[in-house]
Amino acid sequence: MIPRPTVPRRPSRWAALVGVAALVTSLTACSSGPEGTVVNLYGGASGTGFDKILADCNQQAQGRYTIVGNLLPSDADGQRDQFVRRLAAKDDGMDLLGMDVTWTAEFAEAKWIRELTGDQKAQAIKDTLQPPIDTATWKDKLYGVPRTTNVQLLWYRKSLVPTPPKTFDEMIAMAQQLKAQGKTHEIGLTAAQYEGYVVNVNNLITAYGGTLVNEDSSRPTIDDKTVQALTLLKKLATSGVTSASLSNAQEPEVFADLQAERSAFSLNWPYVLSAMREANPKLVDDLGFAPYPSVDGGPPKVTLGGMNYAISTYSKHPEESFEAAMCLRNEKNALSAALDAGDVPALATVFELPEFQKAYPMADVMRSELEAAVPRPVSPVYQNISTLVSTTLSPPQSINPQKDADELRSSIKDAIEGKGIVP
């Protein structure tokens, strides 16, 4: 089974609702039923090899509790919709929440998730990389146990590209040269109207030293750097070297183009290597990796991804839920998830393990990018900001850099102030 990326294909609203109706379906069951207290886990429970991790933690619990994994919609937006509806209703049937790193501020501000203090906080951050800790923090308080982290890399075909490009302009020029020679040439990236597109937009804005909002997310900071980023994004989208379905491309499509040898370059997450070993083994030896392209040849500042475990405020079993979270992301199980599902661990110690380094030859590139990675806007209204960015800039071929930047500045200001209508 091919590991799915951070943000898989987005289903229709009706499909998402049907998926929500099926949430009562458990991913783990036994003929005698769960032992002890049931800890209901929502989020991340359907990953490749996760059943093995669940079994390990349930065995360690020795009957005191049983972690039950529950189905959610497959995409981040659908998952958030489900969480928001149930938490707003104070549903006590959700205990442990596998949360996208962008949700912390919103859920903490709404008082839907518990702050971790004292010994729990110390345990949660021990041996953990600082960027993931930051994603689980809101107003200097910790609200989650970091499980995974993520940064995008540049994947390329070594037989076509002997020396990987350092900048977007170099990559576009190389792709156009390959196209002129009648060779595989496409640049794969996510540009459908969803969260994965926002990641790429944020990558380009930060590459120019810009941001969407200020540090405390109280006002937009869209300026000439945003215009430069949008100008480059439109240049890429209209360069003739991206997929014809660029405006519908999510991670599965980007991966499929690389797997089918339509792409010479692919901007995607680290899961690509482990997935390709299973999907197209003969391509693995020709698959190179490099830092994400920048605009000036310097080190990239890419957008941080990942997932944290948070405990619902309404859970009747917070202690068991915390213990479960710590087991699910301990060194042994973090390594297992990295090897089986391509999930990059938040634990620094896993990066030093020989098994991890063998499976992740790009570990040093990832670690370097992680040290300089930047979050998406940390704001209780982040989802509104994300929706405004993806809708305003879709499709990328039709971007009007100055006009769209001005529109974003105005609409994001309204979103922060609680005004306007979100698309």
URVEN-V580834 format. One record per backbone hydrogen bond with DSSP energy under -1.0 kcal/mol. NH is the residue of the N-H (numbers start at 1). CO is the residue of the C=O. Records with the same first field share a line. If there is no record, write none. Layout:
NH: CO ; CO
This chain:
16: 12
17: 13
18: 14
19: 15
20: 16
21: 17
23: 20
25: 22
27: 69
33: 30
37: 64
39: 66
41: 68
42: 96
50: 47
53: 49
54: 50
55: 51
56: 52
57: 53
58: 54
59: 55
60: 56
61: 57
62: 59
64: 61
66: 37
68: 39
70: 41
71: 25
79: 75
80: 76
81: 77
82: 78
83: 79
84: 80
85: 81
86: 82
87: 83
88: 84
90: 87
91: 86
95: 40
96: 40
97: 310
98: 42
99: 97 ; 308
101: 306
103: 100
107: 103
108: 104
109: 105
110: 106
111: 108
112: 107
114: 311
116: 142
120: 117
121: 117
122: 118
123: 119
124: 120
125: 121
126: 122
128: 125
129: 346
133: 129
134: 130
135: 131
137: 134
138: 141
141: 138
143: 136
145: 309
147: 307
148: 307
149: 344
153: 268
154: 290
155: 266
156: 288
157: 264
158: 286
160: 157
161: 157
168: 294
171: 167
172: 168
173: 169
174: 170
175: 171
176: 172
177: 173
178: 174
179: 175
180: 176
181: 177
182: 179
183: 178
186: 262
187: 241
188: 265
191: 249
192: 249
194: 192
198: 194
199: 195
200: 196
201: 197
202: 198
203: 199
204: 200
205: 201
206: 202
207: 203
208: 204
209: 206
210: 205
214: 219
217: 214
221: 212
227: 223
228: 224
229: 225
230: 226
231: 227
232: 228
233: 229
234: 230
235: 231
236: 232
237: 233
238: 234
239: 236
246: 243
248: 245
249: 246
254: 250
255: 251
256: 252
257: 253
258: 254
259: 255
260: 256
261: 258
262: 257
263: 257
264: 186
265: 186
266: 155
267: 188
268: 153
272: 269
273: 270
275: 271
276: 272
277: 273
279: 275
280: 276
283: 280
284: 281
286: 283
287: 284
288: 156
290: 154
294: 166
304: 374
305: 150
307: 148
308: 99
309: 145
310: 97
312: 95
313: 112
315: 312
321: 317
322: 318
323: 319
324: 320
325: 321
326: 322
327: 323
328: 324
329: 325
330: 327
334: 330
335: 331
336: 332
337: 333
338: 334
339: 335
340: 336
341: 337
343: 337
346: 147
348: 127
353: 350
357: 353
358: 354
359: 355
360: 356
363: 360
366: 362
367: 363
368: 364
369: 365
370: 366
371: 367
374: 302
379: 377
382: 379
385: 381
386: 382
387: 383
388: 384
389: 385
390: 386
391: 387
392: 388
393: 389
394: 391
398: 395
399: 396
404: 400
405: 401
406: 402
407: 403
408: 404
409: 405
410: 406
411: 407
412: 408
413: 409
414: 410
415: 411
416: 412
417: 413
418: 415
419: 414
